[in-house]
Amino acid sequence: MKWRNFANMLICVSLAACMPKAAEPLAPAAATPAATAEGDSGAKEPENGQNAATPAGASGELPSAAEPGAEGGAADTATDAPKEPEKPKPDIYSPAHRAAQEQISSDPDKALAAYQAILREEPNSEAAMHNVALLLQNKGDFKGAERMLSTMISAYPKNEWARVTLVVLLREQNRLDEAERTIEDGLRALPDCLALLNQKAALYISMGRLDEGEKIALSILKKDEKDINAMLNLGKVYYKQKKYELASFAADQVINIDPKNAAAFNLQAFVRLQNERYPEALYALKEAVFLQPDNPALLLNSSTLLRTQGDAEKALENIKLAYSMRPDDPNIILELGNAYRFTGEYAKALEAYRKVQEKDPQNKEVIYNLGLLYFDNEVEDLTLIPKSNKAIEYLQKYLQIASPSAAERKVIDGYIEWAKKDIANEEKRLERMRKREERERRIKAEQEEEARKAAEAAKENGAEQSPAAEGAEEGENNSPAENADAPE
């Protein structure tokens, strides 16, 4: 990697809370919501540093970290299920349920198939619906998870976990208007549900409606001063308001209450990044990943920070793991391309970037990173001029669609000018080479012509000398000694 590539390093993490994981089968009479953690995994504006190696300052120093996403989660209180005595309650301790549960960690695909089979036998099994929805979501099948959650809500309108998880799912796909409607529908069914109120606060924060989000979080804390999700939402508000000391305090308070809260360590990492305490930020993210090693959002964050801190190999390892969990997530595929670029595997980087483009041709982050790939690295066996033209094409397209800040535009304009100078210098070099080769060909042709003429002259001279040589030979044959009469 050329030295100038280090000027492109940016903390391209999205502060996302921990994704819901497949939980123990839930008893239908009192479904306890799993510890949910949601995040903003949709593509963000590059000036916020989200999910891409966006332009850094000309000095090459690491710029500010990305703004945090939303980490709220489901409440940890049980919710009464609807009373439907006419429907038989499924036996969650049946052999089928137990067998499915045992496979959740070891073989999620088999567990999913097992729970789907249970649903065919027990269509109203709340436990099976719960785990099918989670397994589909963890697999990246958002549409399937959404259908299952909708079915679950229809069957059990007061299931708090299903409503919260559906909101998380919609937010992950950046379907914010639908998420807001789903929250309002849920609050009509469950007006005192703090988990949905936390989701509403987190949604408003992610939409930039900080005052509304802060107001909701504070109202929750008045009802429950130890509600860690409200604390996290308040911490995100402070982070976005650049009140980093208060944001750090909020994260610390959550960790004091729940030392295993990965979302709090994630928030703490971002605060430390803003204070340029990179080793401490990396430690916090490693702690978050340790607490939830199967969380693709945290793996994405840690990969990005590791990469920008110089540990590209470990970054690649983490993002590969995230990719194995979410192979269709464009943000994970984008970071996979970045990690490949930083480890010098340019063909694989290009392949990853193109996968993102197939899903979203106007993705600003991948367009920028493609520009950097062609600008800095050897790609597709292209010579300098076509490679530089590709870099200019992508960087100019990025400027057209991204509306970057003046500082970012200045950096990108510098890259473009650099690429143009590379082209001009290469054209001059090629012209000099062309002239030199032309001169060498002319000299060679002249030398060959002189040699030809010399050969022809030698041949002509040889032809003129041949009769004299023949006469001389005849004279030798008729020498006086031989032609004289012998003495009598």
GIVENJO-V715195 format. One record per pair of residues at least 24 apart in sequence whose ideal C-beta (glycine too) atoms are under 6 Angstrom apart, sorted by the first residue. I is the first residue (numbers start at 1). J is the second residue. Records with the same first field share a line. If there is no record, write none. Layout:
# GIVENJO-V715195
I=J ; J
This chain:
# GIVENJO-V715195
2=376
5=376
6=60
7=56 ; 60
8=53 ; 56 ; 372
9=56 ; 308
10=49 ; 53 ; 54 ; 56 ; 63
11=49 ; 65 ; 273 ; 308
12=49 ; 51 ; 52 ; 53 ; 304
13=66 ; 301 ; 304
14=40 ; 50 ; 51 ; 66 ; 69
15=68 ; 69 ; 266 ; 270
16=41 ; 69 ; 297
17=71 ; 263
18=262 ; 263 ; 292 ; 295
19=295 ; 297
20=134 ; 165
22=104 ; 131 ; 134 ; 135
25=92 ; 97 ; 101 ; 127
26=126 ; 127 ; 130
28=81 ; 89 ; 126
29=81
30=78
31=126 ; 159 ; 161
32=78
33=74 ; 160 ; 161
35=73
36=73 ; 74 ; 164
37=71 ; 73 ; 263
38=168 ; 171
39=69 ; 297
40=69 ; 70 ; 206
41=172 ; 331
42=174
43=363
46=364 ; 365 ; 402
47=404 ; 405
51=331 ; 334 ; 365
52=365 ; 369
53=338 ; 369
55=408 ; 411 ; 412
58=411
65=270 ; 273
67=240
68=236 ; 239 ; 267 ; 270
70=202 ; 205 ; 206
71=232 ; 263
72=198 ; 199 ; 202 ; 229 ; 233
73=229
74=161 ; 164 ; 195
75=194 ; 195
79=158 ; 160
81=156
82=156 ; 158
87=124
90=122 ; 125
92=127
108=135
124=155
126=156
140=326 ; 328
142=169
145=169
157=189
158=189
160=193 ; 195
164=195 ; 199
167=199
179=203
194=220
198=229 ; 230
201=233
202=233
205=236 ; 237
210=237 ; 240
213=237
226=257
228=254 ; 257 ; 258
232=263
235=267
244=271 ; 274
247=271
260=291
262=288 ; 291 ; 292
278=309
296=322 ; 325 ; 326
300=332 ; 335
303=335
304=335
307=339 ; 342
312=342 ; 343
315=339
316=343
330=356 ; 359
334=365 ; 366
341=373
346=377 ; 379
349=373
350=379
364=401 ; 402
367=394 ; 397 ; 398
368=398
370=394
371=395
375=415
384=426
385=423 ; 426
388=419 ; 422 ; 423
391=419
392=416 ; 419
